Amino acid sequence: MAWCLRGLVILCACGAVACGGHLVSSAAVASSSGPGGASGAAIPSGDWLTFGYDAQRDGVGPSDTGITAASVGQLSLRTVRIDGIADSSAVELSSVNVGGTAHEVIVVTTSYGKAIAIDPSSGAKLWEFVPRGVNSDPGNPQVTTSTPVIDPDASAVYSASPNGVVYKLSIASGREIWSRRVTLDPVHEKLASALTISGNYLVVATSGYDGDIPPYDGHVVTIDRSSGRIAHVWNTECSQRHRIIRAGSCPYTNTKGDNAIWGRGGAVIVPSSRDILVATGNGPFNGSINWGDSVLELSPDASHLLHNWTPTNQHSLDTSDTDVGSASPLLLPPTTALTWSSRAARTLSFTYSTSLRWTGRAVTPGRGSGVSLTRPRVPRAARF
């Protein structure tokens, strides 16, 4: 990531827009204030394509950030106002041909699903995609907090919308390439977690809205990146049904919570196997088709469950709305421990062996009390 991006601060202003799945002209320029930072050479290895830098969500970028002792004094603040609130992370490419000119590009998704591409060196808005069927009136609670993800071939970006649809957009123009619905009930099922790419698949996870308003079903959807076709669906309730379902059709739907996958990191990919790891919130658990308050290991295509770890006090966690999955899993090699933060302000850890067996568990109380929605960062030396 070029160091000028690290100096970028985005302030957001709410505003109503018309629905319609259309592009706003790239001639429009986002309002910008403050002097521009000195522009250093982009660092290709620093492209930040996804939440947490990579699909294992370790948050460890390249050691060469482009910021040195000599250049740090040249950093300056740039404020870019956008049409909405970006309650998610930005993704970045160091060199994209937009209208015949090379630009460094960052892309953000706003709470009402607008995907906006900005050149951080100038503050210019390069393009804006507005999804169809979204009520973007200020105060509408139906939102997304999903971070977009850039395709590994650097030609496209995938962005979620509160209408329950994921879009593949041209990174150069914002043109829609394909769209795919991943929930039948976007009023109750939220796209809260970051999108993930693993191999040929785009991996999407669903959750519910604040207050656990039923019915909803946390589920994982794998989508073929090229065609936009859904490959597999794995539901955390009624997991024997391998398709997108209406949560109300599952007889186990819980009025207190329905196994949301709502950690900001979403699905975490194990590098060696491409297995998918997710953590669920409170909801029903029976060890066969319902998987509340659990850490789950799915096959790389999300066609089936490989393993689960569920606390012995799962029923208590469910009834007290103390979600295991308030933050996404975290891989810590070489000890192969997996940790995450819970709403009980604890870090829970257990051993995940190289033989793909869940071999132990431990609970480490955190300091203080209250809600913990963040996750630890992996030390650089501990990366896979």
Secondary structure as GFF3:
##gff-version 3
##sequence-region A 1 384
A	DSSP	alpha_helix	3	6	.	.	.	ID=ss1
A	DSSP	beta_strand	8	13	.	.	.	ID=ss2
A	DSSP	beta_strand	22	24	.	.	.	ID=ss3
A	DSSP	beta_strand	32	33	.	.	.	ID=ss4
A	DSSP	three_ten_helix	44	46	.	.	.	ID=ss5
A	DSSP	three_ten_helix	72	74	.	.	.	ID=ss6
A	DSSP	beta_strand	78	83	.	.	.	ID=ss7
A	DSSP	beta_strand	91	98	.	.	.	ID=ss8
A	DSSP	beta_strand	101	109	.	.	.	ID=ss9
A	DSSP	beta_strand	115	119	.	.	.	ID=ss10
A	DSSP	beta_strand	124	130	.	.	.	ID=ss11
A	DSSP	beta_strand	149	150	.	.	.	ID=ss12
A	DSSP	beta_strand	156	160	.	.	.	ID=ss13
A	DSSP	beta_strand	165	170	.	.	.	ID=ss14
A	DSSP	beta_strand	176	181	.	.	.	ID=ss15
A	DSSP	beta_strand	189	190	.	.	.	ID=ss16
A	DSSP	beta_strand	196	198	.	.	.	ID=ss17
A	DSSP	beta_strand	201	205	.	.	.	ID=ss18
A	DSSP	beta_strand	207	208	.	.	.	ID=ss19
A	DSSP	beta_strand	219	224	.	.	.	ID=ss20
A	DSSP	beta_strand	230	235	.	.	.	ID=ss21
A	DSSP	three_ten_helix	247	249	.	.	.	ID=ss22
A	DSSP	beta_strand	268	269	.	.	.	ID=ss23
A	DSSP	beta_strand	276	279	.	.	.	ID=ss24
A	DSSP	beta_strand	295	298	.	.	.	ID=ss25
A	DSSP	beta_strand	305	309	.	.	.	ID=ss26
A	DSSP	alpha_helix	314	319	.	.	.	ID=ss27
A	DSSP	three_ten_helix	324	326	.	.	.	ID=ss28
A	DSSP	beta_strand	330	332	.	.	.	ID=ss29
A	DSSP	beta_strand	337	341	.	.	.	ID=ss30
A	DSSP	beta_strand	346	351	.	.	.	ID=ss31
A	DSSP	beta_strand	362	365	.	.	.	ID=ss32
A	DSSP	three_ten_helix	380	382	.	.	.	ID=ss33
###
